[in-house]
Amino acid sequence: MSEMRFREAIRTAIAEEMERDGSVFMMGEEIGQYQGAYKVTEGLLDRFGEKRIIDTPIAEAGFAGIGIGAAMVGLRPIVEFMTWNFSAVAFDQILNNAAKMRQMSGGQLEVPIVFRGPNASARQVGSQHSHAMEHFYTHIPGVKVVAPSSCADAKGLLKTAIRDDNPVLYLESETLYSLKGDVPDDEDYTVPFGLGRVVREGADVTIISYSRIVHVAMEAAEALAKEGIEAEIIDLRSLRPLDEDLILQSVAKTHRAVVAYEGWPYGGVGAEIVDRIQRLAFDELDAPVLRVTTLDYPMPYNAALEQHCIPQAPRIVEAAKKVSYRE
Amino acid sequence: MNERELAIDMYRQMKLIRRFEEESARAYSMGKIGGFLHLYIGQESVAVGANAAIRPDDYTMTTYRDHGLALARGMTSRAAMAELFGKETGCSKGLGGSMHFFDVENHMYGGHGIVGGHMPLAAGMAFAAKYRGEDRVALVFYGEGASSIGATHEAMSLAALWKLPCIFICENNEYAMGTSLERSLSLTDISRKADAYGMAKDRFVADDVFMVRDRIAAAVKRARSGEGPTLIEVRTYRFRGHSMSDPAKYRTKDEVDDAKQRDALYRVQRQLEEDGAKAELEKIDAAVEDEVQDAIKFADESADPGPDLLAPTTYKGDFAR
C-alpha cells in the first residue's frame, strides 16, 4: 500500500498497464510535452516515448475516432479528453462508432478503448466547462461508465477499464485530483465493474452517490449523525453496470433513500436509480426517494451562485431529513 | 494474374455488383428488404479498381453505399443478400442491414451511416498499422457530400500530420442526396482540399477501371513506403437515385443518359469483346446470374436472427446494465 494523490493513482494505472501490454497507448491534448493539463500524465512521455504518449491537435472527433479505429483492429487506446465537456464534439464517435460497432457488425468487432478525463463542476469554469456528462453516456447500450471517488478505486477501476474489451468511459473530477489516499501496490489490483461500496454504514437512511459527491455525502452524514440520523452511504463506483443489489440491500435495511450527484434533475443516472428502487423495492420504502442534483440551470460563473447550484451537504441533509420525516 | 485475366476478373466483379443490386432493387420493391437501400450502380469501377490496387490484408471502409466495396473485397453474394433480407446468415447477422456490411475476414470494416463519421476510424486503422510497424494501408471511401463535415477534416488533418498510411477516396458522384456539387461546395475541385493539409492529391474520372487501379496504386505505394496519406477525388456518377425512395427529380434524363454512355462496366466489356473474349464473358454473365439467383434463394430461405443475439453483440462478456 502506498499513499498517493488521486492523479498519481490514475497515472500509476496507466503506466502499469502500458508496461504490461504493448498495445496500450495514450492520446490527447497536452498529455505529453505539457505533462498534462491537470498533471495526470506527468512523466509518461519521458518514460514511454512519443510513439505511445501522443499529443494531439485540438480535434476531439478526429482523435476519438482514430482511437476507435485503432481499437477495432486490436490496439487498446486510452483517449484523454482534457475535460469531458469537450467530448460533446466527439459525441457522434462515442455514440455511433464506439458503442454500436460490435452490434452492427453482428459481433465481429470489439472496441477495447478507454475515454477518460475530468468531469462535472470544477471551480468557476462557467457553463460550458461544468457538465456532468455521465447522464448522456449511461443512456447508451454498448458502453460502460465508471466514476471513482477514492484513490484506490481510481487505480483499480482504470486498470479494469483498460483490460476490458468494451468501450469504457472513465470519469474523474478536477476537484479530486489532489486527494490523498492509500492505493494497493499490486500490479494486478483491479476493481470489478458493477460493484458499489458501502463507505459508511448506517441504519436510518441510504445516501447513494458517486465521484466527488461521495465526499459531500460524508460531510452530510456527520451533520445527520449529530441529529441522531445514521446515514448509510453507497459509492456506486460504476454507473453502467449499476450495482442494483447493493442499493436494494441497503434500502431494505433503511427503508429510505436519497440519491446525490452532479448533473441536472431531468432524467439521468439519479432518475434511473429511483426507478429501480421504486420498481424493485416498493414495499420496502417508507418515503418517496429524493434526489439532490445540480440545479436546473446552466452553471453560472459567480462563485456564490455556482455553489448554490452544485449539490452541497446541507441540501443532502435536508433531503435525508425529509425522507425521515424529521423536518 | 496477368492483365487480361485481371480485366476479366474485374469485369466479373463489376457485373456481379450491377446484377446483385438490380436484383436487390427488385427484392426491395417486393418488400423483402426494409429500411434504406442505396445503390452503387454506375460507380462499380471505383470499388473494383481500388480493390485491385491493394492487398487482401489492407483495411477498407466506406459509407452506407457499401454493397459494391463488400462484394469487391470478397464478401459472398449470399452473405450480402442475406444481410439485406435481415437474416442471421447475413454478413452482420441481420443486425446491420444495407448500410452496415461488415466482413472482418476480408478486411471490410463497414458500412457506415453517419456522413463523415467513419473517416477518423480509417485513419485509426492506418494508425494501428503504423504503430505495429506493418506495411498495411487503409482505404476509406466517402461521398463528396462528406466534404463539408467536420470529422472528414479532422481525419485528414491528423492523418497528414502523423503521415498515416491512409488513402481518402472521394467518390464524387455529383449529388449529395439531391444537392448538386455546385450547390454544396464553394470549391468543386475537391482534390484541392488536400493542399490545406499538405497531403498528396489526385483527381480523375472513373470511366476506365484500369486507370482507377493504377492511380490508386500510386497512392498506395506512397502510403506503404511511409510517405503519408493521399486524397483522391474520383469523378463518377450514380445511375439510380440516392436511395430507393428518391425519384431523382433534381437532374435531367439527358444528364443521366449521357453518364450511362460512359458506363465503365460497358467500357471494359467492349474492350474484352474486341479482344476476343465474348464467349468468356457470356459464361461469366451466366455464372453471375446463377450466383445472384442463388443468393436470393439463400436469403429468402434463411432464418431470422433471434433476440438471443442482441445481448452478446452489444457487449463482449457480461451485459452492462
Boltz contact constraints between the chains, C-beta under 6 A:
constraints:
  - contact:
      token1: [A, 59]
      token2: [B, 154]
      max_distance: 6.0
  - contact:
      token1: [A, 61]
      token2: [B, 150]
      max_distance: 6.0
  - contact:
      token1: [A, 61]
      token2: [B, 151]
      max_distance: 6.0
  - contact:
      token1: [A, 61]
      token2: [B, 154]
      max_distance: 6.0
  - contact:
      token1: [A, 62]
      token2: [B, 120]
      max_distance: 6.0
  - contact:
      token1: [A, 62]
      token2: [B, 154]
      max_distance: 6.0
  - contact:
      token1: [A, 62]
      token2: [B, 155]
      max_distance: 6.0
  - contact:
      token1: [A, 62]
      token2: [B, 158]
      max_distance: 6.0
  - contact:
      token1: [A, 65]
      token2: [B, 120]
      max_distance: 6.0
  - contact:
      token1: [A, 65]
      token2: [B, 121]
      max_distance: 6.0
  - contact:
      token1: [A, 66]
      token2: [B, 120]
      max_distance: 6.0
  - contact:
      token1: [A, 66]
      token2: [B, 123]
      max_distance: 6.0
  - contact:
      token1: [A, 66]
      token2: [B, 124]
      max_distance: 6.0
  - contact:
      token1: [A, 66]
      token2: [B, 127]
      max_distance: 6.0
  - contact:
      token1: [A, 68]
      token2: [B, 121]
      max_distance: 6.0
  - contact:
      token1: [A, 68]
      token2: [B, 124]
      max_distance: 6.0
  - contact:
      token1: [A, 69]
      token2: [B, 121]
      max_distance: 6.0
  - contact:
      token1: [A, 69]
      token2: [B, 124]
      max_distance: 6.0
  - contact:
      token1: [A, 69]
      token2: [B, 125]
      max_distance: 6.0
  - contact:
      token1: [A, 70]
      token2: [B, 124]
      max_distance: 6.0
  - contact:
      token1: [A, 70]
      token2: [B, 127]
      max_distance: 6.0
  - contact:
      token1: [A, 70]
      token2: [B, 128]
      max_distance: 6.0
  - contact:
      token1: [A, 73]
      token2: [B, 125]
      max_distance: 6.0
  - contact:
      token1: [A, 73]
      token2: [B, 128]
      max_distance: 6.0
  - contact:
      token1: [A, 75]
      token2: [B, 128]
      max_distance: 6.0
  - contact:
      token1: [A, 92]
      token2: [B, 114]
      max_distance: 6.0
  - contact:
      token1: [A, 92]
      token2: [B, 117]
      max_distance: 6.0
  - contact:
      token1: [A, 96]
      token2: [B, 114]
      max_distance: 6.0
  - contact:
      token1: [A, 96]
      token2: [B, 117]
      max_distance: 6.0
  - contact:
      token1: [A, 102]
      token2: [B, 313]
      max_distance: 6.0
  - contact:
      token1: [A, 103]
      token2: [B, 95]
      max_distance: 6.0
  - contact:
      token1: [A, 103]
      token2: [B, 313]
      max_distance: 6.0
  - contact:
      token1: [A, 103]
      token2: [B, 314]
      max_distance: 6.0
  - contact:
      token1: [A, 104]
      token2: [B, 96]
      max_distance: 6.0
  - contact:
      token1: [A, 104]
      token2: [B, 100]
      max_distance: 6.0
  - contact:
      token1: [A, 105]
      token2: [B, 92]
      max_distance: 6.0
  - contact:
      token1: [A, 105]
      token2: [B, 102]
      max_distance: 6.0
  - contact:
      token1: [A, 106]
      token2: [B, 92]
      max_distance: 6.0
  - contact:
      token1: [A, 106]
      token2: [B, 93]
      max_distance: 6.0
  - contact:
      token1: [A, 106]
      token2: [B, 95]
      max_distance: 6.0
  - contact:
      token1: [A, 107]
      token2: [B, 313]
      max_distance: 6.0
  - contact:
      token1: [A, 108]
      token2: [B, 102]
      max_distance: 6.0
  - contact:
      token1: [A, 108]
      token2: [B, 104]
      max_distance: 6.0
  - contact:
      token1: [A, 110]
      token2: [B, 316]
      max_distance: 6.0
  - contact:
      token1: [A, 141]
      token2: [B, 314]
      max_distance: 6.0
  - contact:
      token1: [A, 142]
      token2: [B, 314]
      max_distance: 6.0
  - contact:
      token1: [A, 144]
      token2: [B, 320]
      max_distance: 6.0
  - contact:
      token1: [A, 165]
      token2: [B, 316]
      max_distance: 6.0
  - contact:
      token1: [A, 166]
      token2: [B, 315]
      max_distance: 6.0
  - contact:
      token1: [A, 166]
      token2: [B, 316]
      max_distance: 6.0
  - contact:
      token1: [A, 240]
      token2: [B, 320]
      max_distance: 6.0
  - contact:
      token1: [A, 241]
      token2: [B, 320]
      max_distance: 6.0
  - contact:
      token1: [A, 241]
      token2: [B, 321]
      max_distance: 6.0
